[in-house]
Amino acid sequence: MFTKEKIDAIFQGAIIGKEIIFLETATSTNDVAMELAAQRENPEGIVVIADTQTKGRGRFGRTWISPPGVNFYSTVILRPSIPPHEAALITLMAAVAVVSAIREFTGLKAGIKWPNDILINGKKTGGILSEMKSASDRISYLAVGIGINVNMSLNDFPDDISALSTSLKIESGEIFDRVELLEKIFAELERAYKILLKGNKKALINDWIRLNCTLGSNVLVKNHDRIISGIAENINDNGELIIRLPSGETETVTAGDVTILKDN
């Protein structure tokens, strides 16, 4: 069971977790974090954790199912000294940290679907939602939301997403201690963030490539009013996806909704 006392006792980071705010219920941890960051002079490292969310959300405003007592809903506030056009690296970094922690903690072969989904056996078990406040040349703050389906059962998912969703419990048959998982995730996040702050983007990109389940696959990308299809070939130094089109040319995708196509 999540309690602030348990969380405070198990995780202490030099940056991540300098202050931990635990809520039994939140609209969404990102909403709380963004409001908090706007009020603080230096909010970096503050973590917001909730046991349940009433308005949990993913990218494009999609609903994130957030029942109490079983999952992981949290947001970390960061103020990286990188330009706004490199902010996608923060999502990449968080995905590396989450997948590394899940693999170590559970033994499950989690992978990253560009840009922010955490998959196990082709099904979604988690995601990253990064939201930014910036000036023209600097990031004022970022709210990095992390949601993971930990101990949900298959019948806990709504019918319309049950075929595409999973949890650590479903995939392993085990029930996991969410506080211990939290410790692993934020320790990995601190490690990865320090690498980024030192300017070693290449190390993070290499980690992402090692842990991803996107590259080499045929994909469809919905990007605004366009649909791009081809082979996901690589990511560049800003974390953008490079797609090899059927024509042989490449296209760089900054943002979009990716579907990995199964081979016939």
Beta strands, then each sheet from edge to edge (+ up, - down):
strand 1: 19-26
strand 2: 46-53
strand 3: 72-78
strand 4: 111-113
strand 5: 117-120
strand 6: 123-134
strand 7: 139-148
strand 8: 218-223
strand 9: 226-235
strand 10: 241-244
strand 11: 250-253
strand 12: 257-260
sheet 1: 1+ 2+ 3- 7+ 6- 5+ 4-
sheet 2: 11+ 10- 9+ 8- 12+
end
